[in-house]
Amino acid sequence: MRYMEFADAEAQLGLLRTIIDNTWAAIAKQAEDQKKAEALRAAQEKAKPRQKRPSVAAPIKPLPPQKPIAPLKPKRPKAQTDAAPTKAELLQPQRPIPPKKPIGVNNRAKDSRSSA
């Protein structure tokens, strides 16, 4: 079965305009309602009293004062053969070193006396 169109071209354009206008109006109303709902939700969130959260970090307590540590006295090695003499060692009076006799001279003198 076939339907015959009863409207002319101008009537069809008028109908199309009405459909498009109603569609745009419905979309605009939805956008406006959505904006109002978001504004209302934001106003309700501002009106709510915020709950105070407990602080995560515990308060810092000052540490008890520490006793001062006595400075360590440096240990002096017993033998300082390679080290340079210190200032205190240089200022101490020193004994003169006795002269050394040649080894061969004394031995020969004893040998020559005993053989004679």
LINQUI-V337200 format. One line per field, one symbol per residue. ss: DSSP state (h for helix, s for strand, l for the rest). phi: phi as a letter, one per 30 degrees, with the letter a starting at -180 (. if undefined). psi: psi as a letter, one per 40 degrees, with the letter a starting at -180 (. if undefined). A space follows every 10 residues. Layout:
ss->???
phi->???
psi->???
//
This chain:
ss->llllllllhh hhhhhhhhhh hhhhhhhhhh hhhhhhhhhh hhhhhhhlll llllllllll llllllllll llllllllll llllllhhhh hlllllllll llhhhhhhhh hhhhhl
phi->.cccdccddd ddddddeddd dddddddddd dddddddddd dddddddddd ddcddddddd cddddcddcd dddddcddcc dddddddddd dddcdddddc cddddddddd dddddd
psi->hhiiheiadd dddddddddd dddddddddd dddddddddd dddddddhhi hhiiidhiih hiiiiiiihi ihhhhhidhg deiiiidddd eiiiiihiii iidddddddd dddde.
//
